[in-house]
């Protein structure tokens, strides 16, 4: 397949930018160039955020114009976007009405979703034996119960054993597992960075 | 337009082409049809055969061989014509007494054989001329019988001059044609004509072969000379076993050059061998049509395989058919169970709200991470700048608001100067929200007005990890103004901050492990003496714990979820939001554990019962 010559320009820009930032960490004299590159990255990301907002509205506007069953949801999104703009832009993002929208709409809606998620997770745990009966299911359910009981306090009942077991799980098993994950993430990040620097990985286009 | 593809090179050629214009391979395959051979032989010389048109394309050295081949390759001549000229040829022989009468010598110069050949090939010589020439030579040969049957190249000149060729071959030819005549009356006239003509052709070929160049004789003279040389040296020839001697080729070069009878009459018309007769065609296997092998259409399968195939076919057919969806009632067991779970949990949460006496018991001992965080904040002085990164989503406000409010309450008690920042788009609003909550719960009056600035909201940091790194290295350039657009760094407290290390404390509140790790990696590495405290949700605590347990610590304190907030409040002796949340949180947690135990146990019994019944059925 014939590659686009424009890709080579993108590769050159990516390698030069990455190498400049990387060298800036080792040589303090190049720190200013590194800071300048970081400023550009921040500005570009902010512009991309605006483009994302425009693209979101455009997409849902098209859905609204089409004869689609879910067009009402797109219409709600566009109306909400317009109302938020009308409230926020004139008075500022931290004005009284802006905070009212945030405190009385965004927080309750998102919190309700997480509340429903809690109920479904409890139900799924109870149904887990019906779906798959294995030793791993027993270990999972047992760990969940012990961790929950390690937090619970009941008047007149001492649950120190559950609390100690929970602390042991958290400080030994969980930390050991997370450290392995962090090491893997670190190695993967280094490998990905090197692939981008040598042009083997082109997340910006092939 | 029809295009003919070359069977050798695969390139396309016009449909009227006989040979490939690229590789000169034959496009129209030769078909060996003995019935057509007599026609070729019987073609009158004056008719120009298609092969003659290609004569100019062949090298001169091949003319002699080509001539013999072209005579055989002549096409589209009717058998009757051949019979005519052959009969005339025969009558001519009969009318002359070849055995006794000497041939009258012409006064004019007589053409030699090699001079006549091109005329014969080109067809310019008429029948009468051929006859006169042939029988004149025959008369001369009659007078001087040949001494040797094989004429060497050195004898060719003499042959033309002395006419020493005997006429035995003509008599033999005459007898053969008489046989042909006798057999021509039968239904197999064509075949007999072909045989006789073929023999005539072979005889003619033999005569042609007699006139071989000198280099051919030199080749065959070589082994004889070596043999003679060996005999001169006294070496006796080796005696070979009979079976090995039988395998040796004892023929002459004529035998070597002999060709199979099937292809003897074929002349190559294309390629480097153009003009050579008797060339084995390269493509007979391709050109000759074959009847496709007939394979049985029915599969040879066993009865078991046939039954299984029918079952498989039924399964495939059933896949394409729409299966009716069974009507599901509005009330199913799962819906009932889900509703029951929700009602029980809501009830468990609401009961402590109306009766706080029942489960009012807080966790007694605070962990080390909470105690360390409390001690660090207790050491924060008045008007000390404290950076607070609000990195959690609004949905986690119920959990993290309680934890962060307890810490902010402590900071407000210490009268620290709070600087809020966030890499989350909703973070700045969340910061305003948590300040309001902390003011309400702790009876504080932290405001940001023109006359009184006790905290600053720097707003949003775009760019993800790169933005965090940029802010950590140069916060003034990264966020020069606050969320309202006012200059942020003209405040007397903020003027003392040039680097992230100038903050007295950095607090990160997040439920997202990626953002938590980004702050440690991008900003935590630049912190020299500034402590870093994390306010995280219960699900993120295990991911931050390794940084707290490290040596030296990359995170100096952790306050985790509602229970951490309760423990922190207990440590500083304050009743915050967490204390309000705790009874409902505790009872809801206990109800959830009970539901999991009861529901899980019931489902396990059902599964075990089903397995037991299934085994019984299988056993029966």
Boltz contact constraints between the chains, C-beta under 6 A:
constraints:
  - contact:
      token1: [A, 38]
      token2: [B, 466]
      max_distance: 6.0
  - contact:
      token1: [A, 38]
      token2: [B, 470]
      max_distance: 6.0
  - contact:
      token1: [A, 41]
      token2: [B, 463]
      max_distance: 6.0
  - contact:
      token1: [A, 41]
      token2: [B, 466]
      max_distance: 6.0
  - contact:
      token1: [A, 42]
      token2: [B, 462]
      max_distance: 6.0
  - contact:
      token1: [A, 42]
      token2: [B, 463]
      max_distance: 6.0
  - contact:
      token1: [A, 42]
      token2: [B, 467]
      max_distance: 6.0
  - contact:
      token1: [A, 42]
      token2: [B, 470]
      max_distance: 6.0
  - contact:
      token1: [A, 45]
      token2: [B, 462]
      max_distance: 6.0
  - contact:
      token1: [A, 45]
      token2: [B, 463]
      max_distance: 6.0
  - contact:
      token1: [A, 46]
      token2: [B, 462]
      max_distance: 6.0
  - contact:
      token1: [A, 92]
      token2: [B, 484]
      max_distance: 6.0
  - contact:
      token1: [A, 93]
      token2: [B, 483]
      max_distance: 6.0
  - contact:
      token1: [A, 94]
      token2: [B, 432]
      max_distance: 6.0
  - contact:
      token1: [A, 94]
      token2: [B, 483]
      max_distance: 6.0
  - contact:
      token1: [A, 102]
      token2: [B, 429]
      max_distance: 6.0
  - contact:
      token1: [A, 106]
      token2: [B, 394]
      max_distance: 6.0
  - contact:
      token1: [A, 107]
      token2: [B, 394]
      max_distance: 6.0
  - contact:
      token1: [A, 107]
      token2: [B, 397]
      max_distance: 6.0
  - contact:
      token1: [A, 110]
      token2: [B, 394]
      max_distance: 6.0
  - contact:
      token1: [A, 110]
      token2: [B, 395]
      max_distance: 6.0
  - contact:
      token1: [A, 111]
      token2: [B, 395]
      max_distance: 6.0
  - contact:
      token1: [A, 111]
      token2: [B, 398]
      max_distance: 6.0
  - contact:
      token1: [A, 114]
      token2: [B, 395]
      max_distance: 6.0
  - contact:
      token1: [A, 119]
      token2: [B, 341]
      max_distance: 6.0
  - contact:
      token1: [A, 119]
      token2: [B, 342]
      max_distance: 6.0
  - contact:
      token1: [A, 119]
      token2: [B, 345]
      max_distance: 6.0
  - contact:
      token1: [A, 122]
      token2: [B, 341]
      max_distance: 6.0
  - contact:
      token1: [A, 122]
      token2: [B, 592]
      max_distance: 6.0
  - contact:
      token1: [A, 122]
      token2: [B, 595]
      max_distance: 6.0
  - contact:
      token1: [A, 123]
      token2: [B, 338]
      max_distance: 6.0
  - contact:
      token1: [A, 123]
      token2: [B, 341]
      max_distance: 6.0
  - contact:
      token1: [A, 125]
      token2: [B, 596]
      max_distance: 6.0
  - contact:
      token1: [A, 126]
      token2: [B, 596]
      max_distance: 6.0
  - contact:
      token1: [A, 126]
      token2: [B, 599]
      max_distance: 6.0
  - contact:
      token1: [A, 126]
      token2: [B, 600]
      max_distance: 6.0
  - contact:
      token1: [A, 127]
      token2: [B, 603]
      max_distance: 6.0
  - contact:
      token1: [A, 129]
      token2: [B, 600]
      max_distance: 6.0
  - contact:
      token1: [A, 129]
      token2: [B, 603]
      max_distance: 6.0
  - contact:
      token1: [A, 129]
      token2: [B, 604]
      max_distance: 6.0
  - contact:
      token1: [A, 129]
      token2: [B, 607]
      max_distance: 6.0
  - contact:
      token1: [A, 130]
      token2: [B, 603]
      max_distance: 6.0
  - contact:
      token1: [A, 130]
      token2: [B, 607]
      max_distance: 6.0
  - contact:
      token1: [A, 133]
      token2: [B, 607]
      max_distance: 6.0
  - contact:
      token1: [A, 141]
      token2: [B, 600]
      max_distance: 6.0
  - contact:
      token1: [A, 145]
      token2: [B, 593]
      max_distance: 6.0
  - contact:
      token1: [A, 148]
      token2: [B, 589]
      max_distance: 6.0
  - contact:
      token1: [A, 148]
      token2: [B, 593]
      max_distance: 6.0
  - contact:
      token1: [A, 149]
      token2: [B, 593]
      max_distance: 6.0
  - contact:
      token1: [A, 151]
      token2: [B, 563]
      max_distance: 6.0
  - contact:
      token1: [A, 151]
      token2: [B, 589]
      max_distance: 6.0
  - contact:
      token1: [A, 152]
      token2: [B, 586]
      max_distance: 6.0
  - contact:
      token1: [A, 152]
      token2: [B, 589]
      max_distance: 6.0
  - contact:
      token1: [A, 152]
      token2: [B, 590]
      max_distance: 6.0
  - contact:
      token1: [A, 153]
      token2: [B, 361]
      max_distance: 6.0
  - contact:
      token1: [A, 153]
      token2: [B, 586]
      max_distance: 6.0
  - contact:
      token1: [A, 155]
      token2: [B, 361]
      max_distance: 6.0
  - contact:
      token1: [A, 174]
      token2: [B, 542]
      max_distance: 6.0
  - contact:
      token1: [A, 175]
      token2: [B, 545]
      max_distance: 6.0
  - contact:
      token1: [A, 175]
      token2: [B, 546]
      max_distance: 6.0
  - contact:
      token1: [A, 178]
      token2: [B, 542]
      max_distance: 6.0
  - contact:
      token1: [A, 178]
      token2: [B, 543]
      max_distance: 6.0
  - contact:
      token1: [A, 178]
      token2: [B, 546]
      max_distance: 6.0
  - contact:
      token1: [A, 179]
      token2: [B, 546]
      max_distance: 6.0
